[in-house]
């Protein structure tokens, strides 16, 4: 009796916290050694050597924070200010890291254009 096990596709989703940020180089090296695609929350992790990220546009978020602080300093009651969520998200792809992983394809339903 010949039993065939399913082929599993592996990948890494790195959630950012103090520990993973301090050890991010080890995550990059592990992903490269095992030829695993990895996605991160923030684009600075991609500029630092990671493969790709998808997350809020931090420039927009910081602009919104500055606008809220300005309103508070001008006398607005913080409890009455609206809760704001990001409206722009960035997909960033490190082409150097992608080429180092070797040939891989993106399925049509996953196709998108990197913003950087």
Secondary structure, 3 states (H helix, E strand, C coil): CCCCCCCCCCEEEECCCHHHHHCHHHHHHHHHHCCCEEEECCHHHHHCCCCEEEEECHHHHHHHHHHHHHHHHCCCCHHHCCCCCCCCEEEEECHHHHHHHCCCCCCHHHCCCCCC
